[in-house]
Amino acid sequence: MKVLEIISPVLVMIILGILCRKWKLLNKNGIDSMKALVTNIMLPVAIFHALATSDYGAETAKLVGIMFIMLVVSFGIGFLMKPLMTENYRKYLPFMVSVYEGGSMAYPLYTSLCGQENLSQIAVLDIAGLLFGFSIYMGMLGQTENGEKINVKNLAVSAVKTPAFIASVLGIIAGLTGVIKLLLAGPAGGIYTSVESILTTALTAIILIVVGFSMELTPELFGPCVRTIVMRIVLQAVMIVCVLLAVHSFIGSNKLLDLAVITYMSAPATFSMQTFLKREDGSAYVSTTNSLYCIVSVVVYMILAFFTY
């Protein structure tokens, strides 16, 4: 029953997105406008708040470093795996085997398993995901989607101009200085919370509608999607072992953190990726793969729950 409570909202919003396309309640222009709203306003606000209210210390720095290195390595291996993918979707493979959907999938599964009071264990892991995801990852995705060759200079320029990356940098600065925590503790804290809440409350719902709108369970997509899922499972299984070994070596043994690593790294690729895609065939492939990968996340959760309790 717990699994249904967690996964049902995700499934309902994805199905709603599918129905919006089928019943012509939304068209591509409407979806593109929703993507622009998410990438330029809602997502940057959410990223800023998450990083600005995070705790930063020596252990946090080690964890962020371990996760960032893992993300770079897994992303790089994704490029080496491209020949194993069908040609039409080959360019998306590195993006599909790296980075994780924390907010909509990993977070609720972890809090159900370990309690809301331990959410910080998994939130710390997501700091590296935010930094990597909205700098190198999304920058290269934009170049790939536009048919451009990967250019480091253009990547750096693109990152500096990307609202999500700017929000990441400002969020870390605010987190290190503690300015937002001071604001929250003061008389203006309620105002800040209210504004942040209204700007971000619908974020997940909109992203999932976009995912559902783009999803197509067609015979042509089934093969590439399943192949991608298998490759992600294999790569992430190896990465999970490596991260756990690194965590135990440099930080120490912590069951809650071990469960956070496994849960987080068993999530699908970030749903936010969908809002940066322009091509319909690419959107359909990414949406369908990520939606199907949710099954993997739930299975891993059930196994962890069995051994934990």
C-alpha positions as CSV (number, residue, x, y, z in Angstrom):
1,M,0.0,0.0,0.0
2,K,2.9,2.4,0.8
3,V,4.3,1.9,-2.7
4,L,0.9,2.8,-4.2
5,E,0.7,5.9,-2.2
6,I,4.1,7.0,-3.6
7,I,3.8,5.9,-7.2
8,S,0.1,6.8,-7.7
9,P,0.5,10.6,-8.0
10,V,3.3,10.1,-10.5
11,L,1.2,7.7,-12.6
12,V,-1.9,9.8,-12.5
13,M,-0.1,12.9,-13.8
14,I,1.7,11.0,-16.5
15,I,-1.7,9.4,-17.6
16,L,-3.2,12.9,-17.5
17,G,-0.5,14.1,-19.9
18,I,-1.3,11.2,-22.2
19,L,-5.0,12.0,-22.1
20,C,-4.3,15.7,-22.8
21,R,-2.6,14.7,-26.0
22,K,-5.2,12.1,-27.0
23,W,-8.2,14.4,-26.3
24,K,-6.3,17.4,-27.8
25,L,-6.6,19.5,-24.6
26,L,-3.0,20.5,-25.2
27,N,-0.9,20.9,-28.3
28,K,2.8,21.1,-28.9
29,N,2.8,24.9,-28.6
30,G,1.1,24.6,-25.2
31,I,3.6,22.0,-24.0
32,D,6.5,24.2,-25.3
33,S,5.1,27.1,-23.3
34,M,4.9,24.9,-20.2
35,K,8.5,23.8,-20.7
36,A,9.6,27.5,-21.0
37,L,7.8,28.3,-17.7
38,V,9.5,25.4,-15.9
39,T,13.0,25.9,-17.2
40,N,13.0,29.7,-16.8
41,I,11.1,30.3,-13.6
42,M,9.8,27.4,-11.5
43,L,12.8,25.0,-11.7
44,P,15.4,27.7,-11.0
45,V,13.4,28.8,-7.9
46,A,13.2,25.2,-6.7
47,I,16.9,24.6,-7.2
48,F,17.9,27.8,-5.4
49,H,15.7,27.0,-2.4
50,A,17.0,23.4,-2.2
51,L,20.6,24.5,-2.2
52,A,20.2,27.6,-0.1
53,T,18.6,25.6,2.7
54,S,21.0,22.7,2.6
55,D,23.6,22.1,5.4
56,Y,27.2,22.3,4.3
57,G,30.1,20.7,6.2
58,A,33.1,18.5,5.7
59,E,31.0,15.3,5.4
60,T,28.8,17.1,2.9
61,A,31.7,18.2,0.8
62,K,33.0,14.6,0.7
63,L,29.6,13.2,-0.4
64,V,29.2,15.9,-3.0
65,G,32.7,15.1,-4.3
66,I,32.1,11.4,-4.5
67,M,28.7,11.8,-6.2
68,F,30.0,14.4,-8.7
69,I,32.9,12.2,-9.7
70,M,30.5,9.2,-10.1
71,L,28.2,11.4,-12.3
72,V,31.1,12.4,-14.6
73,V,32.3,8.8,-14.9
74,S,28.8,7.3,-15.6
75,F,28.1,10.1,-18.1
76,G,31.4,9.4,-19.8
77,I,30.7,5.7,-19.9
78,G,27.4,6.5,-21.6
79,F,29.3,7.9,-24.6
80,L,31.3,4.7,-24.8
81,M,28.1,2.7,-24.8
82,K,26.5,4.6,-27.7
83,P,27.4,1.9,-30.3
84,L,25.2,-0.5,-28.4
85,M,22.1,1.7,-29.0
86,T,20.0,2.0,-32.2
87,E,21.1,4.9,-34.4
88,N,18.0,7.0,-34.1
89,Y,18.3,7.4,-30.3
90,R,22.1,6.9,-29.9
91,K,22.8,10.5,-29.2
92,Y,20.5,10.5,-26.1
93,L,22.1,7.4,-24.4
94,P,24.7,9.2,-22.3
95,F,22.0,11.4,-20.8
96,M,19.7,8.4,-20.2
97,V,22.2,6.4,-18.2
98,S,23.3,9.2,-15.9
99,V,21.7,11.7,-13.4
100,Y,18.6,10.8,-11.3
101,E,15.0,11.9,-10.6
102,G,15.2,12.9,-6.9
103,G,12.1,14.9,-6.2
104,S,9.4,12.9,-7.9
105,M,10.8,9.4,-7.3
106,A,13.8,8.9,-5.0
107,Y,12.7,11.3,-2.2
108,P,9.2,9.9,-1.6
109,L,10.5,6.3,-1.8
110,Y,13.3,7.1,0.7
111,T,11.1,9.0,3.2
112,S,8.6,6.1,3.1
113,L,11.5,3.7,3.9
114,C,13.5,5.7,6.4
115,G,11.2,8.5,7.6
116,Q,10.8,12.2,6.7
117,E,13.3,13.1,9.5
118,N,16.1,11.4,7.6
119,L,15.4,13.2,4.2
120,S,18.7,15.1,4.5
121,Q,20.6,11.9,3.9
122,I,19.3,11.7,0.3
123,A,19.0,15.5,-0.2
124,V,22.8,15.8,0.2
125,L,23.4,13.3,-2.6
126,D,21.2,15.4,-4.9
127,I,23.4,18.5,-4.5
128,A,25.9,17.0,-6.9
129,G,23.1,16.0,-9.2
130,L,21.8,19.6,-9.3
131,L,25.3,21.0,-9.9
132,F,26.2,18.5,-12.6
133,G,22.7,18.3,-14.1
134,F,22.2,22.0,-14.7
135,S,25.7,22.7,-16.0
136,I,27.5,20.1,-18.0
137,Y,24.6,17.7,-18.5
138,M,21.9,20.1,-19.7
139,G,24.4,22.3,-21.6
140,M,25.6,19.3,-23.6
141,L,22.0,18.1,-24.0
142,G,21.1,21.5,-25.6
143,Q,24.0,21.2,-28.0
144,T,23.1,17.7,-28.9
145,E,19.5,18.5,-29.4
146,N,20.4,21.4,-31.7
147,G,22.7,19.2,-33.8
148,E,25.8,21.0,-32.7
149,K,29.2,19.5,-31.9
150,I,30.2,19.5,-28.3
151,N,32.1,22.7,-27.7
152,V,33.6,23.4,-24.3
153,K,33.6,27.2,-24.8
154,N,30.0,27.3,-26.0
155,L,29.1,24.9,-23.1
156,A,30.6,27.3,-20.6
157,V,28.8,30.3,-22.1
158,S,25.5,28.4,-22.3
159,A,25.8,27.4,-18.6
160,V,26.4,30.9,-17.5
161,K,23.2,32.0,-19.3
162,T,21.1,29.1,-18.1
163,P,18.6,30.1,-15.3
164,A,19.0,26.7,-13.6
165,F,22.8,26.9,-13.4
166,I,22.6,30.5,-12.2
167,A,20.2,29.4,-9.5
168,S,22.6,26.6,-8.5
169,V,25.5,28.9,-8.0
170,L,23.4,31.5,-6.1
171,G,21.8,28.7,-4.1
172,I,25.2,27.4,-2.9
173,I,26.4,30.9,-2.1
174,A,23.2,31.5,-0.1
175,G,23.6,28.1,1.6
176,L,27.2,28.7,2.6
177,T,26.5,32.1,4.0
178,G,23.3,31.0,5.7
179,V,21.4,34.1,4.4
180,I,18.2,32.3,3.6
181,K,18.2,30.4,6.9
182,L,18.5,33.7,8.7
183,L,15.6,35.1,6.5
184,L,13.4,32.0,7.3
185,A,14.1,32.5,11.0
186,G,13.1,36.2,10.9
187,P,9.8,38.0,10.6
188,A,10.0,37.8,6.7
189,G,10.3,34.0,6.7
190,G,6.6,33.5,6.2
191,I,6.6,35.8,3.2
192,Y,9.6,34.0,1.6
193,T,8.1,30.5,2.2
194,S,4.7,31.6,0.7
195,V,6.3,33.0,-2.4
196,E,8.6,30.0,-2.9
197,S,5.8,27.6,-2.3
198,I,3.4,29.2,-4.9
199,L,6.2,29.3,-7.5
200,T,7.2,25.7,-7.1
201,T,4.1,23.7,-5.9
202,A,3.0,22.8,-9.4
203,L,6.5,22.1,-10.7
204,T,6.4,18.3,-10.4
205,A,2.8,18.2,-11.8
206,I,3.7,20.2,-14.9
207,I,6.8,18.2,-15.6
208,L,4.9,14.9,-15.3
209,I,2.2,16.2,-17.6
210,V,4.9,17.1,-20.2
211,V,6.4,13.6,-19.7
212,G,3.0,12.0,-20.2
213,F,2.2,14.1,-23.3
214,S,5.4,13.0,-24.9
215,M,5.1,9.4,-24.0
216,E,4.3,6.9,-26.7
217,L,4.0,3.1,-26.1
218,T,4.6,2.1,-29.7
219,P,6.3,-1.1,-31.0
220,E,9.0,1.0,-32.6
221,L,9.9,2.5,-29.2
222,F,9.7,-0.6,-27.1
223,G,13.0,-2.1,-28.2
224,P,15.1,1.0,-27.8
225,C,13.5,1.8,-24.4
226,V,14.1,-1.7,-23.0
227,R,17.6,-1.7,-24.3
228,T,18.3,1.6,-22.6
229,I,16.7,0.4,-19.3
230,V,18.9,-2.7,-19.3
231,M,22.1,-0.6,-19.9
232,R,21.2,1.9,-17.2
233,I,20.5,-0.9,-14.7
234,V,23.9,-2.6,-15.4
235,L,25.8,0.7,-15.3
236,Q,24.1,2.0,-12.2
237,A,24.5,-1.3,-10.3
238,V,28.3,-0.9,-10.8
239,M,28.2,2.8,-9.9
240,I,26.2,2.0,-6.7
241,V,28.9,-0.5,-5.6
242,C,31.6,2.0,-6.3
243,V,29.9,4.9,-4.4
244,L,29.2,2.7,-1.4
245,L,32.8,1.6,-1.3
246,A,33.9,5.2,-1.5
247,V,31.4,6.3,1.2
248,H,32.6,3.6,3.6
249,S,36.2,4.5,2.9
250,F,36.1,8.3,3.3
251,I,33.0,8.8,5.5
252,G,32.2,5.6,7.3
253,S,29.5,3.1,7.6
254,N,25.9,4.5,7.9
255,K,22.9,2.3,7.1
256,L,20.6,5.3,6.5
257,L,23.2,6.7,4.0
258,D,23.6,3.3,2.3
259,L,19.9,3.1,1.8
260,A,19.8,6.7,0.5
261,V,22.6,5.9,-2.1
262,I,20.8,2.8,-3.4
263,T,17.4,4.4,-3.5
264,Y,18.6,7.6,-5.2
265,M,20.8,5.8,-7.8
266,S,17.9,3.4,-8.6
267,A,15.7,6.3,-9.8
268,P,15.1,7.0,-13.5
269,A,17.0,9.8,-15.3
270,T,15.7,13.2,-14.3
271,F,12.2,14.1,-15.6
272,S,13.4,17.7,-16.0
273,M,15.4,16.5,-19.0
274,Q,12.1,16.4,-20.8
275,T,11.6,20.2,-20.6
276,F,14.9,20.8,-22.5
277,L,14.0,18.6,-25.5
278,K,12.6,20.0,-28.7
279,R,12.4,17.0,-31.1
280,E,9.2,14.9,-30.8
281,D,10.9,11.6,-31.5
282,G,13.5,12.3,-28.8
283,S,10.8,13.4,-26.3
284,A,8.8,10.2,-26.9
285,Y,11.8,8.0,-26.4
286,V,13.0,9.8,-23.2
287,S,9.5,10.0,-21.7
288,T,8.7,6.4,-22.4
289,T,12.0,5.1,-21.1
290,N,11.9,7.1,-17.9
291,S,8.2,6.2,-17.2
292,L,9.0,2.5,-17.6
293,Y,12.1,2.8,-15.5
294,C,9.9,3.8,-12.5
295,I,9.1,0.0,-12.3
296,V,12.8,-0.6,-11.5
297,S,12.7,2.0,-8.8
298,V,9.7,0.5,-7.2
299,V,11.2,-3.1,-7.3
300,V,14.4,-1.9,-5.7
301,Y,12.3,-0.1,-3.0
302,M,10.4,-3.3,-2.3
303,I,13.6,-5.3,-1.9
304,L,15.1,-2.7,0.4
305,A,11.9,-2.6,2.5
306,F,11.9,-6.4,2.8
307,F,15.4,-6.5,4.1
308,T,15.1,-3.4,6.3
309,Y,11.9,-4.5,8.1
